[in-house]
Amino acid sequence: MRELIEISRALGTGLHESDLGSWRATLLGLSPDAKTSMLQDVEAGRKTEVEAFAGTVIELGAKAGVPTPVNRLLFDMLRTIEQSY
């Protein structure tokens, strides 16, 4: 999320550090038994939405000159998992 905030700063799209608090509250409100759609896709051996999410962050980071090592790592890891199906 911090990578996305840095990209937003560079592009002037309005995300701020304070937005993390809202997301944190949302995440803490989720059931501990819930599974993300990406986890459900991995468990079912389906292609995930990693390109739409992390792929887009990586692309925007490149355009804005903002490094996105966390999103790159997650992107590469999920691609590796998908290739193992």
VMD Tcl script that draws the C-alpha trace (Angstrom):
set ca {
  {0.00 0.00 0.00}
  {2.85 2.37 0.71}
  {4.18 1.82 -2.81}
  {0.81 2.85 -4.19}
  {0.74 5.95 -1.98}
  {4.18 6.95 -3.31}
  {2.96 6.44 -6.88}
  {-0.11 8.53 -6.12}
  {2.08 11.32 -4.74}
  {4.21 11.27 -7.87}
  {1.17 11.32 -10.16}
  {-0.87 13.70 -8.01}
  {-3.89 11.41 -7.71}
  {-4.71 12.07 -4.07}
  {-3.84 9.07 -1.91}
  {-2.20 9.94 1.41}
  {-0.62 8.17 4.36}
  {-3.87 8.74 6.28}
  {-5.66 6.43 3.82}
  {-3.77 3.51 5.37}
  {-5.81 3.87 8.57}
  {-9.08 3.34 6.71}
  {-7.78 0.23 5.00}
  {-6.36 -1.11 8.23}
  {-9.77 -0.78 9.90}
  {-11.40 -2.54 6.95}
  {-8.89 -5.38 7.00}
  {-9.20 -5.85 10.76}
  {-12.97 -6.10 10.34}
  {-12.76 -9.10 8.02}
  {-13.47 -12.58 9.30}
  {-10.29 -14.52 10.11}
  {-11.84 -17.45 8.21}
  {-12.32 -15.41 5.02}
  {-10.19 -16.13 1.97}
  {-9.27 -13.61 -0.68}
  {-10.33 -14.30 -4.24}
  {-6.67 -14.76 -5.18}
  {-6.18 -17.42 -2.52}
  {-9.33 -19.15 -3.72}
  {-7.97 -19.04 -7.28}
  {-4.62 -20.52 -6.19}
  {-6.34 -23.29 -4.22}
  {-8.50 -24.12 -7.26}
  {-5.55 -23.97 -9.68}
  {-6.97 -20.98 -11.56}
  {-5.22 -17.96 -13.01}
  {-5.24 -15.12 -10.46}
  {-5.87 -11.39 -10.84}
  {-2.26 -10.58 -9.95}
  {-1.67 -8.86 -13.27}
  {-4.64 -6.54 -12.73}
  {-3.50 -5.65 -9.22}
  {0.28 -5.89 -8.70}
  {0.93 -5.70 -12.45}
  {-0.85 -2.36 -12.65}
  {1.01 -1.02 -9.61}
  {4.33 -2.08 -11.17}
  {3.40 -0.40 -14.46}
  {2.30 2.84 -12.78}
  {5.42 2.81 -10.62}
  {7.61 2.58 -13.71}
  {5.77 5.51 -15.31}
  {6.10 7.59 -12.12}
  {9.71 6.60 -11.40}
  {8.69 4.93 -8.13}
  {10.25 1.56 -7.23}
  {7.73 -1.22 -6.45}
  {9.82 -4.08 -5.02}
  {7.05 -5.53 -2.82}
  {4.52 -5.64 -5.64}
  {7.17 -7.05 -7.99}
  {8.00 -9.83 -5.51}
  {4.33 -10.73 -5.00}
  {3.72 -10.59 -8.75}
  {6.66 -12.90 -9.47}
  {5.71 -15.31 -6.69}
  {2.11 -15.63 -7.85}
  {3.21 -16.07 -11.48}
  {5.52 -18.88 -10.33}
  {2.65 -20.52 -8.46}
  {0.40 -20.21 -11.54}
  {3.07 -21.80 -13.74}
  {3.19 -24.81 -11.39}
  {-0.45 -25.78 -12.06}
}
mol new
graphics top color blue
foreach p $ca { graphics top sphere $p radius 0.5 }
foreach p [lrange $ca 0 end-1] q [lrange $ca 1 end] { graphics top cylinder $p $q radius 0.2 }
display resetview
